Amino acid sequence: MLVTNKAVQKFIDESAALCKPEKIVLITGDEAQYEALRQEACQTGEMIKLNEEKLPNCYLHRSALNDVARVEGRTFICCKNKEDAGPINNWMDPTEAYAKLSEIFDGSMKGKTMYVIPYSMGAVGSKFSKIGIELTDSIYVVLSMNIMTRVGNKVLEALGQSEDFVRGLHSKADLDEEKRYIVHFPEDNAIWSVNSGYGGNVLLGKKCFALRIASFQGKNEGWMAEHMLILGVENPQGEVKYIAAAFPSACGKTNLAMLIPPELYQKKGYKVWCVGDDIAWIRPGKDGRLWAINPENGFFGVAPGTNAKSNPNALASTKKNAIFTNVVHNLDDNTVWWEGLDEPAPENAIDWKGEKWDYRKYDKKDKSTCGAHPNSRFTAPAINCPCISSEFEAPDGVPLSAIVFGGRRAKTAPLVYQARDWNSGVFVGSIMASETTAAATGAVGVVRRDPMAMRPFVGYNMADYFAHWIEMGAKAEKLPKIFNVNWFRTDDEGHFIWPGFGDNLRVLEWILARCEDKVDAVETPIGFVPNPEDINIEELDITIDTIKELLTVDKDMWLEEVKGIEEFYAQFGDRLPKELVEKLEELKKAL
């Protein structure tokens, strides 16, 4: 199939005139084409084929040493009016951005191939879905986008002659970090990324489209693009209820998305199904409920710490058709390894930089001695996940019973509390925060506000984003109830009190019981907390007094918290919705 869509052809022609590739190749979704690209990438050293028996069709990739993570400082929102980008985003005038980046893109693909990737975020043809075209000079991007999204001729067929697609242009160029830019033009449905080869900056369907551009589209079209996992909890009667949940990084998001119920719950017949681990697109349905899809087709997970105990489902997802980035290459059996995978570390190994690695010099406290980069990744098909939901491809998505926010707070937030109503829930999401944990990032215990876990990902002014949440509350009659969880309360010695991991299902059980008005709760100044006896602690090494402690709301701490919220809100000026100002006043009065 050739490109028959005139707008797509124009985008390809204009980009080719700028980047000057030697040839242009359309990615059709054909397996023979992918296999040829894999072989080419292995010949050039861009990829290394791993042990076919132990890791069938799996590959190792290394990014440049200066290019190992998302770069918030080089990420821009380019809209005409600076105020529309808001105080949290980096802004650049679109005219200036196009001019500046055109200079960098000029001739950047000389002697290279430009690959044309037509991709769908969401099931092809679903009314929830959106289409993008990414042009790139990287085979790694082509093969990763094939895992993370739905790719090929079927997407062009679904697009037809429509001009409603996101135009993504990417070139590795010289991988010059001084000229590295990831820029978004929300008003033009366009993303330009240059001088990076790292997944988070170059797989343009991921954060760039599915959150930054899609959040802007959602504001204009009456839906939401959120940094949320989606999971289904199946009870012993076989009923499945769905929850969407937002957490900043390092708060156990992937573990919750792929939660394995404690044995006690498994015996009763409880199951947990993963619909998505990272992104949710949410729309009002005809039945008055909010429905969510996961627009992605794969997982782009952090490797270190993923193991058979911490997250067996995530690990199982990586066992075939996966790409590993910046992990250890175990030369003894041509497999991969990372810190926290298993003991002992491989003796004959190459580290993420491509150098011989001596595991005996590894020091847990010194990240520079790691064999795998701390942000090393696996890109794996969602279909590999043992607990993938049967509704994963459902064109209308799944109906949400609850929305859960969470952060990492040592003392302030209780184990779980429920917002009084939708707008109170928006307030709870807007004040979401985590405390820094590692001394390496500076002071420990510093509160970083990350509203709805969207701080780096909102494609427009965050105050307007809050207002959009409030508007969404008026669009559906049967709104999900909103909760906040905190798995990370510590005792005075700094030890976690709550066991976490699979036992978090005990809290989800209470949340879902509240959604169905099956249990009472205790009102506090911040919202409703459980009666301690309503959290099931059967077979846990925890007493009811410990649960009481986990559910306490310390008024003095919350009065201190209010000061932080006021400071955070101040940057939004008059744009902050009055409803949130009112909720803050209500909280102050209640305290």
LUMSEMI-541704 format. One line per field, with one value per residue (C-alpha): y, x, z; residue in three letters. Coordinates in pm, whole numbers, plus 50000, padded with zeros to 5 digits. Each point is the difference from the previous one (the first is absolute). Example, Ala and Ser with C-alpha at 12.3 -4.5 7.8 and 13.67 -1.06 7.14 Angstrom:
c2 49550	50344
c1 51230	50137
c3 50780	49934
aa ALA	SER
END
This chain:
c2 50000	50343	50318	50133	50258	50337	50160	49710	50014	50377	49949	49735	50216	50313	49806	49820	50333	50123	49688	49881	49621	49768	49799	49979	49674	49954	49765	49770	49781	49701	49756	49935	50375	50009	49695	50165	50314	49793	49832	50337	50145	49701	50043	50369	49931	50204	49683	49669	49682	49807	49626	49868	49711	50198	50334	49935	50300	50225	50266	50219	50369	50264	50370	50262	50065	50356	49886	49773	50168	50248	50355	50229	50301	49948	49930	50288	50083	50236	50180	50355	50144	49942	50006	49699	49789	50097	50042	49633	49939	50133	50223	50103	50209	49761	50218	50009	49624	49904	50226	49880	49630	50024	50105	49690	49765	50141	49712	49793	49683	50029	49650	49850	49850	50184	49749	50092	49844	50025	49910	49989	50087	49765	49714	50072	50146	50065	50339	50043	49961	50263	49961	50125	49993	49991	50062	49879	49897	49740	49626	49979	50243	49801	49671	50155	50184	49664	49867	50312	50085	49844	50060	49963	50009	49925	50338	50187	49824	50113	50358	50014	50358	50162	50269	49923	49841	50102	50087	49873	50069	49842	49988	49875	50262	50021	49911	50340	50069	50375	49983	49739	50112	49831	50257	49979	50219	49920	50249	49830	49635	49972	49868	50054	49808	50031	49890	49722	49624	49922	49845	50258	50280	49821	49752	50289	49803	49974	50305	50252	49902	49789	50263	50343	50027	49780	50200	50310	49809	49868	50349	50115	49686	49919	49705	49945	49865	49892	49853	49708	49623	49814	49675	49772	49827	49682	49886	49638	50045	50073	50372	50231	50365	50238	50253	50266	50117	50272	49990	50196	49788	49760	49953	49644	50079	49699	49770	50113	49971	49635	49921	49637	49943	49859	49625	50056	50197	49760	49711	50197	50050	50360	50089	50323	50089	50255	50227	50245	50093	50363	50195	50025	50188	50063	50097	50030	49703	49988	49839	50304	49832	50085	49742	49952	49844	49938	50155	49804	49651	49924	50076	50230	49899	50075	49684	50036	49855	49798	49635	49681	50121	50374	49969	49653	50114	50282	49763	49740	50273	50037	49634	50026	50264	50264	50265	50070	50337	50083	49677	49755	49754	49661	49850	49651	49923	50310	50124	50319	50094	50303	50091	49834	49732	49708	49891	49948	50261	49862	49966	50040	50312	50329	50301	50249	50216	49708	49943	49690	49994	49863	49926	49974	50378	50063	50215	50047	50355	50107	50009	50044	49640	49857	49761	50113	50369	50089	50110	49698	49871	49713	50050	49705	49913	50032	49676	49819	50097	49698	50223	50208	50082	49845	50361	50121	50045	50096	50289	50181	49933	49916	50188	50157	49946	50189	50237	49972	50250	49923	50120	49915	50172	49887	50143	50242	49797	49705	49654	50086	50272	50084	50343	50133	50065	50045	50352	49899	49713	50244	50198	49680	49925	50358	49996	49658	49982	49771	50044	49950	49678	49976	50225	49993	50239	50253	50039	49710	50061	50301	50014	50010	50083	49786	50062	49688	49877	50228	50270	49915	49898	50261	50155	50330	50223	49779	50236	49950	49624	50013	50194	49729	49736	50203	50032	49623	49957	50160	49778	49667	49915	49689	50127	49774	50069	50149	49875	50062	49723	50005	49664	50172	50108	49935	49950	50219	49780	50057	49646	49958	49904	49866	49683	50133	49800	49738	50101	50333	49800	50020	50377	49970	49768	50278	50256	49787	49931	50379	50039	49767	50157	49671	50139	50308	50234	50256	50367	50194	50353	49860	49755	49653	49736	49634	49864	49810	49667	50040	49948	49624	49909	49624	49813	50331	50062	50322	50089	50211	50265	50019	50060	50274	50161	49972	50178	50291	50354	50229	50350	50181	49824	50085	50367	49993	49827	50282	50250	49788	49978	50379	50053	49754	50149	50357	49950	49953	50341	50080	49697	49760	49881	50160	49654	49899	50323	49915	49644	50134	50239	49710	49794	50287	50045	49629	49987
c1 50000	50134	49907	49681	49922	50103	50068	50226	50185	50048	50143	50242	50104	50062	50195	50209	50083	50125	50185	50122	50000	50154	49679	49652	49848	49636	49953	49717	49968	50132	50207	50249	50075	50062	50227	50210	50030	50103	50273	50120	50009	50207	50244	50055	50027	49689	49852	50134	49796	49963	49977	49721	49917	49985	49877	49840	50002	50149	50265	50237	50039	50231	49929	50279	50164	49863	49649	49848	49682	49724	50137	49742	50228	50011	49626	49782	49635	49979	49666	49938	49918	50259	49731	49832	50310	49981	50264	50104	50086	50297	49860	50138	49827	49892	50155	50331	49984	49934	50285	50248	49923	49982	50367	50086	49783	50141	50186	49991	49906	50256	50113	49735	49654	49687	49748	49631	49811	49619	49879	49679	49973	49722	49841	50000	49665	49868	49833	50221	50315	50225	50246	50356	50266	50357	50289	50333	50353	50026	49930	49981	49707	49828	50029	49903	49699	49886	49994	49854	49728	49796	50192	49965	49768	49691	50058	50015	49678	49831	50127	49861	50018	49968	50251	49952	50335	50298	50309	50314	50349	50305	50368	50291	50207	50337	49860	50134	49854	50046	49766	49762	49637	49666	49743	49622	49774	49657	49819	50155	49970	50377	50304	50365	50277	50366	50345	49870	49971	49858	49650	49823	50110	49959	49712	49771	49679	50087	50017	50024	49677	49806	50031	50130	49818	49705	49937	49957	49779	49795	49946	49864	49798	49856	50212	50312	50349	50146	50323	49811	50007	49672	49928	49700	49926	49796	49814	49912	49661	50177	49910	50279	50026	50253	50227	50226	50291	50266	50334	50324	50304	50142	49660	49926	49785	50100	49977	49642	49906	50113	49913	49999	49738	50119	49947	49706	49822	50103	49842	49675	50006	50122	50187	50159	50013	50235	49843	50293	50307	50058	49740	49620	49778	49666	49667	49639	49794	49638	49911	50117	50318	50361	50167	50376	50231	50372	50116	50327	50077	50304	50193	50303	50112	50297	50211	50198	49809	49767	50025	49801	49906	49935	49806	49981	49742	50223	50297	49796	49905	50366	50062	49935	49978	50150	50273	50228	50176	50313	50002	50287	50087	50077	50255	49993	49654	49928	49718	49947	50032	49936	50034	49723	49926	50161	50316	50279	50093	50153	50379	50058	49806	49991	49843	49750	50284	50130	50302	50120	49824	50141	49707	50237	50050	49624	49901	49628	50060	50195	49783	50306	50102	49670	50014	49660	49912	49755	49751	50063	49685	49810	49754	49762	49665	49708	49859	50294	49873	49844	49734	49911	49628	49760	49880	50346	49887	49638	49923	49785	50239	49889	49766	50175	49870	50284	50287	50293	50280	50311	50340	50287	49942	50175	49745	49745	49755	49811	50005	49680	49734	49704	49920	49655	49893	50141	50137	50155	50162	50137	50143	50159	50156	50122	50193	50156	50359	50290	50292	50351	50154	50362	50271	50151	49729	50071	49807	49783	49633	49958	49641	49969	49650	49903	49629	49825	50360	49977	50254	50237	49723	49723	49998	49852	49954	49954	49741	49790	50062	49850	49704	49956	49982	49725	49814	50024	49815	49696	50019	49914	49717	50160	50345	50267	50075	50346	50251	50356	50234	50338	50180	50307	49920	50303	50057	50242	50292	49909	49864	49692	49698	49775	50124	49906	50029	49720	49856	49896	49699	49868	49972	49851	49738	49893	50005	49768	49771	49972	49916	49706	49899	50066	50207	49986	50292	50123	49996	50324	50105	50152	49725	49874	50233	49908	49883	50319	49815	49887	50356	50054	50320	49942	50335	50192	50259	49816	49762	49686	50197	50249	49712	49867	50345	50011	49662	50076	49976	50241	49846	50328	50166	49706	50010	50366	49889	49751	50289	50168	49674	49951	50356	49946	49663	50137	50194	49674	49861	49646	49991	49964	49636	49799	49869	50352	50045	49670	50114	50322	49798	49772	50306	50143	49667	49965	50351
c3 50000	49909	50184	49844	50271	49853	50341	50102	49667	50038	50350	49867	49702	50209	50265	49737	49831	50340	50125	49656	50058	49742	49983	50156	50125	50102	50297	49893	50311	49805	50211	49716	49989	50377	49980	49729	50218	50304	49797	49867	50353	50117	49710	50082	50374	50084	50153	50133	49954	50326	50077	49775	50234	50324	49860	49659	49764	50270	49941	50197	49911	50150	49978	49994	50338	50005	49909	50265	50126	49924	50007	50161	49955	49621	49965	49880	49944	49702	49988	49875	50341	50276	50272	49833	50074	50368	50272	50019	49632	49804	49726	49663	49733	49719	49725	50187	50073	49637	49884	50263	49949	49620	50008	50205	49789	49674	49832	50321	49807	49717	49906	50229	49957	50110	50136	49985	50295	49986	50352	50199	50368	50107	49807	49625	49897	50353	50047	50309	49787	49844	49716	49965	49729	50130	49761	50139	49899	50278	49958	50382	49985	49723	50192	50336	49855	49859	50360	50164	49744	49715	49677	49624	49699	50212	50170	49668	49898	50322	49945	49646	49868	50345	50096	50371	50083	50212	49794	50171	49864	50163	49910	50206	49811	50187	50346	50107	50345	49955	49699	50143	49988	50054	49895	49980	49790	50152	49774	49692	50114	49954	50190	49902	50177	49905	50125	50224	49958	50346	50003	50217	49765	49666	50022	49922	50060	50369	50228	49713	49823	50253	50273	49890	49665	50105	50319	49781	49756	50290	50141	49662	49928	50344	50119	50213	49938	50333	50136	50155	50020	49951	50184	50045	50331	49958	50314	50088	49829	49670	49990	49880	50115	49846	50166	49842	50215	49976	50181	49958	49909	50263	50166	49885	49697	49787	50302	50062	49631	50003	50362	50110	50273	50335	50034	50233	49725	49724	50192	50024	49622	49965	49681	49879	49628	49844	49736	49998	50203	49906	49801	50003	49756	50171	49840	50113	49875	49889	50334	50202	50125	49916	49775	49961	49743	50012	49669	50005	49875	50216	50318	50018	50349	50225	50022	50328	50293	49776	50104	50061	50350	49950	49674	49843	49742	49872	49984	49809	49749	49901	49912	49624	49722	50233	49971	50296	50021	50207	50205	50064	49722	50156	49758	50153	49864	49784	50226	50200	50365	50220	50366	50200	49736	50183	50178	49925	49742	49677	50007	49628	49908	49809	50178	49857	49865	49793	50226	50184	50338	50325	50230	50298	49988	50017	50299	50067	50126	49692	49686	49778	50077	49870	49707	49872	49984	50284	49728	49776	49832	49846	49714	49999	49838	50243	49863	50171	50345	50179	50160	49692	50002	49750	49952	49893	49637	50083	49762	50262	50287	50355	50241	50301	50354	50168	49932	50239	50062	50204	50102	50229	50338	50317	50245	49851	49790	50150	49841	49812	50001	49781	49860	50096	49639	49647	50050	50334	49804	49744	50294	50140	49658	49958	50331	49937	50115	50076	50233	49865	50125	49883	50137	49650	49878	50276	50324	50116	50078	49769	49873	49620	49879	49703	49935	49866	49926	49694	50086	49711	49761	49980	49652	50117	50308	50306	50150	49684	50037	50352	49857	49735	50275	50169	49668	49949	50329	49837	49690	50167	50241	50156	50088	50148	50365	50065	50259	50115	50117	50167	50019	50143	50358	50221	50370	50197	49887	49635	49934	49785	50213	49725	49818	49652	49674	49971	50337	49847	49875	50359	49957	49649	50150	50240	49716	49786	50298	50045	49630	50053	50335	50179	50290	50220	50055	50252	49902	50061	49897	49675	49902	50097	50145	50062	50332	50096	50021	49636	49874	49981	50191	50002	49969	50028	50268	50092	50285	49991	50195	49715	49757	50231	49988	49618	49978	50235	49866	50184	49998	50064	49708	49777	50105	49890	49678	49934	49985	49733	49802	50017	49876	49714	49902	50006	49675	49805	50094	49884	49769	50292	50005	50281	50091	50114	50197	50175	50076	50153	50220	50103	50098	50207	50182	50065	50148
aa MET	LEU	VAL	THR	ASN	LYS	ALA	VAL	GLN	LYS	PHE	ILE	ASP	GLU	SER	ALA	ALA	LEU	CYS	LYS	PRO	GLU	LYS	ILE	VAL	LEU	ILE	THR	GLY	ASP	GLU	ALA	GLN	TYR	GLU	ALA	LEU	ARG	GLN	GLU	ALA	CYS	GLN	THR	GLY	GLU	MET	ILE	LYS	LEU	ASN	GLU	GLU	LYS	LEU	PRO	ASN	CYS	TYR	LEU	HIS	ARG	SER	ALA	LEU	ASN	ASP	VAL	ALA	ARG	VAL	GLU	GLY	ARG	THR	PHE	ILE	CYS	CYS	LYS	ASN	LYS	GLU	ASP	ALA	GLY	PRO	ILE	ASN	ASN	TRP	MET	ASP	PRO	THR	GLU	ALA	TYR	ALA	LYS	LEU	SER	GLU	ILE	PHE	ASP	GLY	SER	MET	LYS	GLY	LYS	THR	MET	TYR	VAL	ILE	PRO	TYR	SER	MET	GLY	ALA	VAL	GLY	SER	LYS	PHE	SER	LYS	ILE	GLY	ILE	GLU	LEU	THR	ASP	SER	ILE	TYR	VAL	VAL	LEU	SER	MET	ASN	ILE	MET	THR	ARG	VAL	GLY	ASN	LYS	VAL	LEU	GLU	ALA	LEU	GLY	GLN	SER	GLU	ASP	PHE	VAL	ARG	GLY	LEU	HIS	SER	LYS	ALA	ASP	LEU	ASP	GLU	GLU	LYS	ARG	TYR	ILE	VAL	HIS	PHE	PRO	GLU	ASP	ASN	ALA	ILE	TRP	SER	VAL	ASN	SER	GLY	TYR	GLY	GLY	ASN	VAL	LEU	LEU	GLY	LYS	LYS	CYS	PHE	ALA	LEU	ARG	ILE	ALA	SER	PHE	GLN	GLY	LYS	ASN	GLU	GLY	TRP	MET	ALA	GLU	HIS	MET	LEU	ILE	LEU	GLY	VAL	GLU	ASN	PRO	GLN	GLY	GLU	VAL	LYS	TYR	ILE	ALA	ALA	ALA	PHE	PRO	SER	ALA	CYS	GLY	LYS	THR	ASN	LEU	ALA	MET	LEU	ILE	PRO	PRO	GLU	LEU	TYR	GLN	LYS	LYS	GLY	TYR	LYS	VAL	TRP	CYS	VAL	GLY	ASP	ASP	ILE	ALA	TRP	ILE	ARG	PRO	GLY	LYS	ASP	GLY	ARG	LEU	TRP	ALA	ILE	ASN	PRO	GLU	ASN	GLY	PHE	PHE	GLY	VAL	ALA	PRO	GLY	THR	ASN	ALA	LYS	SER	ASN	PRO	ASN	ALA	LEU	ALA	SER	THR	LYS	LYS	ASN	ALA	ILE	PHE	THR	ASN	VAL	VAL	HIS	ASN	LEU	ASP	ASP	ASN	THR	VAL	TRP	TRP	GLU	GLY	LEU	ASP	GLU	PRO	ALA	PRO	GLU	ASN	ALA	ILE	ASP	TRP	LYS	GLY	GLU	LYS	TRP	ASP	TYR	ARG	LYS	TYR	ASP	LYS	LYS	ASP	LYS	SER	THR	CYS	GLY	ALA	HIS	PRO	ASN	SER	ARG	PHE	THR	ALA	PRO	ALA	ILE	ASN	CYS	PRO	CYS	ILE	SER	SER	GLU	PHE	GLU	ALA	PRO	ASP	GLY	VAL	PRO	LEU	SER	ALA	ILE	VAL	PHE	GLY	GLY	ARG	ARG	ALA	LYS	THR	ALA	PRO	LEU	VAL	TYR	GLN	ALA	ARG	ASP	TRP	ASN	SER	GLY	VAL	PHE	VAL	GLY	SER	ILE	MET	ALA	SER	GLU	THR	THR	ALA	ALA	ALA	THR	GLY	ALA	VAL	GLY	VAL	VAL	ARG	ARG	ASP	PRO	MET	ALA	MET	ARG	PRO	PHE	VAL	GLY	TYR	ASN	MET	ALA	ASP	TYR	PHE	ALA	HIS	TRP	ILE	GLU	MET	GLY	ALA	LYS	ALA	GLU	LYS	LEU	PRO	LYS	ILE	PHE	ASN	VAL	ASN	TRP	PHE	ARG	THR	ASP	ASP	GLU	GLY	HIS	PHE	ILE	TRP	PRO	GLY	PHE	GLY	ASP	ASN	LEU	ARG	VAL	LEU	GLU	TRP	ILE	LEU	ALA	ARG	CYS	GLU	ASP	LYS	VAL	ASP	ALA	VAL	GLU	THR	PRO	ILE	GLY	PHE	VAL	PRO	ASN	PRO	GLU	ASP	ILE	ASN	ILE	GLU	GLU	LEU	ASP	ILE	THR	ILE	ASP	THR	ILE	LYS	GLU	LEU	LEU	THR	VAL	ASP	LYS	ASP	MET	TRP	LEU	GLU	GLU	VAL	LYS	GLY	ILE	GLU	GLU	PHE	TYR	ALA	GLN	PHE	GLY	ASP	ARG	LEU	PRO	LYS	GLU	LEU	VAL	GLU	LYS	LEU	GLU	GLU	LEU	LYS	LYS	ALA	LEU
END
